[in-house]
Amino acid sequence: MTMAQPRPSSRWSLGTLFRRLGPGVITGAADDDPSGIATYSQAGARAGYGLLWTVVLTLPLMVAVQSVSARIGRVTGRGLAGNMVEVFPRGIVTLLVLLLFVANTINLGADLAAMGAAAKLVLGGSGHLYMLGFAVFSLLAIVFVPYHRYVGLLKWFTFSLLAYVGVVFTVKIDWLAVAAGAFLPKVELTGDTLTLVVAIFGTTISPYLFFWQSSQEVEEEEADPEAAPLRYYPEQAARELNRISWETWVGMAISNLIAFFIMLTTAVTLHANGKTDIQTAEQAAEALRPIAGDLAFLMFSLGLIGTGLLAVPVLAGSVAYAVGEARGWRVGLERPLNEARPFYVVIGLAIVLGVGIGFSPLDPIKALLWSAVVNGVIVVPIMVAMMIMASRRKLMGRFVAARWQVVLGWSATAVMTAAAVAMFATM
């Protein structure tokens, strides 16, 4: 590998700032995928303001684990799975990658089915047919369109989620009750409530996001002729680690802010009117009626489809990165098909299996919630492995995880573990 020359230091300009919004912000946008929208909507409808504290609690924890994953990629020049094979036995790495594959495939299926249901909501016809269309479109776009162009178009669809922010200004809200729900945690120790908490945690702190952000840091480093892994060029460390820090804070803050308002909107519209269990896409869309009126279904569908199209390459791509890095393949969404054929085969396999899951009889909204629960359970061993790697000097050199990342990262792991154990104990 030919090392790049150190990048000269320079001050950030406003133009540079916006050009450099990369993996952290895209990861945050992808986190509010259909699974997230459905889970946060269900939480607001079922518990009112009672679970707002979950998205407040997860913000610093989410920033810590995502910045750790990005740090591992930028320091080593390899993604998470590529580093796992350097630290753990092959059998453990295979198990972790398999867990990711299972979780992502279920999530893919639920997302695609929900996108089909959202299209049916507006256009009529067959939801399964729309689902197949979205799957084919996504696969062709992933394979034949460079990802930076693909995501540049899709991110505009996600702006429809801002409608959830607008709703709270059209209805009367008890802001003292909102503050209590956000900062005074109360948890009913019942199976249903704890399952919902695990789903919220799982859709917010999801395993696929770790692999994605780490691998995207590697891709950005390889695409920049002036950049190199920080272990080899520590002169770049101050600039790059600072970028990762603020970029991840921005991305995760936007993600959790939208999550907060989705939960708050459904609390003041659906829960307040006695609709405490969302079974269908139509019921979920009703939360936007105060601001969108008869266009509520359209706004909801645009948000669900837009975030779904943004999330599909992240879900399928993170699996392909994990499998490819563990096996030493050439990987990357910016590579043409003939340079990374096995990588794209894994993406295609994940999408095809996801479509198969999408044909299950489970309602798409319920499927989205349960995919979040699966993520909330499977993420625990992956977080343990990631935090161990981030503290290994043999792997990270002098750029091991910062103290705040270690404290919050292990705290996040403990919180996710406790929630999953409590859920199983009360089911």
C-alpha positions, -999 to +999 in steps of 0.1 A: +000+000+000+014+034-010+010+059+018-003+093+011+015+124+020+003+142+051-025+166+045-016+202+052-036+217+081-062+243+072-091+260+088-126+249+082-146+272+059-184+271+057-182+255+022-157+229+034-180+222+064-209+213+042-188+193+017-174+172+045-207+162+060-203+125+053-206+091+071-219+104+104-247+125+089-257+098+064-257+072+092-280+094+113-304+099+084-305+061+077-313+054+114-347+070+109-357+041+086-392+027+083-384+004+113-376+035+133-407+054+122-430+025+131-413+019+164-414+055+175-450+059+163-460+028+183-442+041+214-460+075+213-494+059+206-491+033+233-473+053+261-480+089+253-452+110+267-441+081+290-413+069+268-399+102+255-369+096+279-357+068+257-346+090+228-331+115+252-311+088+270-299+071+238-285+103+222-251+104+241-249+066+241-255+065+204-229+092+197-204+073+217-208+039+199-211+054+165-180+076+170-161+045+182-170+026+151-160+055+129-127+059+149-118+022+144-123+025+106-104+058+103-075+048+125-069+013+110-080+017+074-102-014+078-139-019+087-152-035+118-152-071+104-118-066+090-105-057+124-124-084+142-104-111+124-073-095+139-086-097+174-110-126+178-110-163+167-125-169+133-155-188+148-165-157+169-162-134+139-183-157+118-210-158+145-211-120+149-213-116+111-241-142+110-260-124+137-257-092+117-269-110+085-300-123+103-309-090+119-303-070+086-323-095+065-353-093+088-350-055+089-347-054+051-378-075+047-398-054+071-386-021+055-395-033+019-429-046+030-436-013+047-425+007+017-450-014-004-478-008+021-470+030+020-472+031-018-505+011-017-518+037+008-516+064-019-518+046-052-539+015-044-531-018-060-508-045-046-484-038-018-464-069-027-460-057-063-447-023-051-424-040-027-408-060-055-405-028-075-386-011-047-364-041-042-354-043-079-349-005-081-327-005-050-306-034-062-300-019-096-292+015-081-268+000-056-250-020-083-249+005-112-250+040-096-221+053-074-235+055-039-226+092-035-249+101-063-276+077-052-277+090-016-275+126-029-310+122-045-326+101-018-318+123+011-343+149-001-372+125+004-364+123+041-374+160+045-410+149+046-402+136+081-401+173+092-439+172+091-438+155+124-420+186+138-447+208+124-476+189+140-466+199+175-472+235+166-508+229+154-522+212+185-523+221+222-495+204+242-488+201+279-451+210+277-446+203+315-458+168+309-435+165+279-406+176+300-415+150+327-417+123+301-384+133+286-363+137+317-380+117+345-379+081+333-407+058+343-408+022+331-437-003+337-420-037+343-444-055+319-435-076+289-452-053+265-435-022+278-401-037+280-404-051+245-412-016+233-382-002+251-359-028+236-374-020+202-367+017+207-331+010+218-326-015+189-339+008+162-318+037+176-286+019+184-285-007+156-257-031+147-258-023+110-250+013+116-217+004+133-204-017+103-217+010+079-201+040+094-168+023+100-166+010+064-177+044+050-148+060+069-125+036+051-141+043+017-137+081+022-101+077+033-093+055+002-110+080-021-089+109-008-054+109-022-042+131+007-056+108+034-042+076+050-050+055+081-042+075+112-019+048+126+004+055+097-001+093+095-008+106+130-004+141+117-039+139+103-054+126+136-064+159+152-083+171+122-100+137+114-110+127+149-124+162+154-144+158+122-157+124+133-167+138+166-188+168+155-201+150+124-214+121+145-230+145+170-248+164+142-260+132+125-272+115+157-288+147+171-308+151+139-318+114+140-329+115+177-347+149+173-368+135+145-374+104+166-385+126+195-410+144+174-424+113+158-431+099+193-444+133+205-467+137+175-483+103+179-487+109+216-507+141+211-527+129+181-533+091+184-527+084+222-547+115+232-577+102+212-575+067+226-557+050+196-530+032+215-521+003+192-510+009+156-518-021+135-516-006+100-499+020+079-532+039+076-534+042+114-498+054+116-504+080+089-533+095+109-508+112+132-499+137+104-535+147+097-535+178+119-509+194+097-514+176+063-551+170+063-561+148+035-524+147+024-515+129+056-512+096+038-490+111+010-467+128+036-464+096+056-458+075+025-431+098+011-413+097+045-415+059+047-405+053+011-377+079+012-361+067+044-366+031+032-348+037-001-320+054+019-319+025+044-319-005+020-283+001+007-271+007+043-287-025+055-276-046+026-243-028+023-233-032+059-238-070+056-217-071+024-190-051+041-190-074+071-189-106+050-164-092+025-140-077+051-140-109+071-131-129+040-106-105+026-127-095-005-125-062-023-155-042-010-171-008-017-203+007-031-181+030-052-165+001-069-179-012-102-194-047-104-165-063-121-141-052-093-162-064-063-185-091-077-188-112-044-195-081-025-225-073-047-236-109-047-240-107-009-260-074-013-283-092-038-287-122-016-297-100+014-323-081-006-338-113-021-341-129+013-356-097+026-382-098-001-391-134+010-396-122+045-417-093+032-442-119+019-448-131+055-484-127+068-473-104+096-486-068+090-457-045+078-460-022+108-458-050+133-429-065+113-410-032+116-415-032+154-403-068+157-373-062+135-363-034+159-366-059+188-343-083+170-318-055+165-320-046+202-310-082+212-284-090+186-266-057+190-252-066+225-224-091+216-214-069+186-211-038+209-190-059+234-166-069+205-164-033+192-156-018+226-129-044+232-113-036+198-114+002+204-093-003+236-066-026+220-034-006+216-020-034+194-049-026+170-054+012+175-020+023+185-021+055+205-055+063+191-075+040+213-110+052+223-111+084+243-122+081+280-156+095+273-162+070+245-151+041+268-174+052+296-205+059+274-198+030+251-197+005+279-227+023+295-246+018+263-237-019+262-249-023+298-282-005+291-289-026+260-280-058+279-302-049+309-332-040+287-329-073+267-326-094+299-355-076+315-376-082+284-370-119+284-375-122+321-410-106+319-422-122+286 
